[in-house]
Amino acid sequence: MAPMSPQAFHILVALAERDQHGYGIMRDIAERTGGKLRLSAGTLYGSIKRLLEDGLIVELGERDRPDRDGGDERRRYYRLTALGRKTAKAEARRMAELVEHARAHGLAAGAR
């Protein structure tokens, strides 16, 4: 499996707990990374397009939206698919293995 872009991985993580619209995803990523990663709208929606094409996320229909009652109808909401969850878990394992290799060679905290 080819490594996933950091942007795509963070989007999947943002959708792991709840369905969100684009701006919510951007805020979630910025908050979770302490502002170290801030996605522009172009980067976010380009990544979302690829994730949709790959079947890792889906866009929710009107009936499935969490804000059906009074939310902005222009917002598009996204949900992580089973394949997206599986892919994100595999990517997290891949990254954890890389950190273990770095630790073994004294390049990361907790080095042996």
C-alpha positions as CSV (number, residue, x, y, z in Angstrom):
1,M,0.0,0.0,0.0
2,A,1.3,3.4,-1.0
3,P,1.6,6.0,1.8
4,M,-1.4,8.3,2.2
5,S,-0.9,12.0,2.0
6,P,-1.0,13.7,5.5
7,Q,-4.0,15.8,4.4
8,A,-6.0,12.7,3.4
9,F,-5.1,10.9,6.6
10,H,-6.1,13.9,8.7
11,I,-9.5,14.1,6.9
12,L,-10.2,10.5,7.6
13,V,-9.3,11.0,11.2
14,A,-11.6,14.0,11.4
15,L,-14.5,11.9,10.1
16,A,-13.7,8.8,12.3
17,E,-16.0,10.0,15.1
18,R,-18.7,11.9,13.3
19,D,-20.0,13.2,10.0
20,Q,-18.8,16.7,9.2
21,H,-19.0,19.4,6.6
22,G,-15.8,20.8,5.0
23,Y,-15.4,23.8,7.3
24,G,-15.8,21.5,10.3
25,I,-13.2,19.2,8.9
26,M,-10.8,22.1,8.5
27,R,-11.4,23.3,12.0
28,D,-11.0,19.8,13.5
29,I,-7.7,19.3,11.8
30,A,-6.3,22.7,12.8
31,E,-7.4,22.2,16.5
32,R,-6.1,18.6,16.7
33,T,-2.7,19.6,15.3
34,G,-2.4,22.7,17.4
35,G,-2.5,24.8,14.3
36,K,0.4,23.1,12.7
37,L,-1.7,21.9,9.8
38,R,-4.2,24.2,8.3
39,L,-5.8,23.1,5.1
40,S,-6.8,25.7,2.5
41,A,-10.2,25.2,0.9
42,G,-8.5,24.1,-2.4
43,T,-6.4,21.4,-0.6
44,L,-9.3,20.2,1.4
45,Y,-11.7,19.9,-1.4
46,G,-9.1,18.4,-3.8
47,S,-8.4,15.7,-1.1
48,I,-12.1,15.2,-0.5
49,K,-12.6,14.6,-4.2
50,R,-9.9,11.9,-4.3
51,L,-11.2,10.3,-1.1
52,L,-14.7,10.2,-2.7
53,E,-13.4,8.7,-5.9
54,D,-11.5,6.0,-3.9
55,G,-14.6,5.1,-1.9
56,L,-13.0,6.1,1.4
57,I,-15.7,8.7,2.2
58,V,-19.2,9.4,1.0
59,E,-21.2,12.6,0.7
60,L,-24.4,12.5,2.7
61,G,-27.8,12.9,1.1
62,E,-30.2,15.5,2.5
63,R,-31.9,12.9,4.8
64,D,-28.7,11.8,6.4
65,R,-27.3,15.2,7.3
66,P,-26.9,15.9,11.0
67,D,-28.2,19.5,10.6
68,R,-31.5,18.8,8.7
69,D,-33.4,21.1,10.9
70,G,-32.1,24.6,10.3
71,G,-28.6,24.1,9.1
72,D,-27.1,25.7,6.0
73,E,-28.4,23.6,3.1
74,R,-25.4,24.6,1.0
75,R,-23.1,22.6,3.3
76,R,-22.0,19.2,2.1
77,Y,-21.5,16.6,4.8
78,Y,-19.1,13.6,4.5
79,R,-19.0,10.3,6.2
80,L,-16.1,7.8,6.6
81,T,-16.9,4.5,4.8
82,A,-16.0,1.0,6.1
83,L,-13.2,1.0,3.5
84,G,-12.0,4.4,4.7
85,R,-11.9,3.3,8.3
86,K,-9.9,0.1,7.3
87,T,-7.5,2.2,5.2
88,A,-7.0,4.8,7.9
89,K,-6.2,2.0,10.4
90,A,-3.7,0.5,8.0
91,E,-2.1,3.8,7.5
92,A,-1.9,4.4,11.3
93,R,-0.2,1.0,11.6
94,R,2.3,1.8,8.9
95,M,3.2,5.1,10.6
96,A,3.5,3.4,14.0
97,E,6.0,0.9,12.4
98,L,8.0,3.8,11.0
99,V,8.2,5.4,14.4
100,E,9.3,2.1,15.9
101,H,12.1,1.9,13.3
102,A,13.1,5.5,14.1
103,R,13.2,4.7,17.9
104,A,15.3,1.6,17.3
105,H,17.9,3.9,15.6
106,G,17.8,6.6,18.2
107,L,15.8,9.0,16.0
108,A,12.6,9.3,18.1
109,A,11.6,9.7,21.7
110,G,11.7,6.5,23.7
111,A,14.7,5.3,21.9
112,R,16.2,2.0,23.1
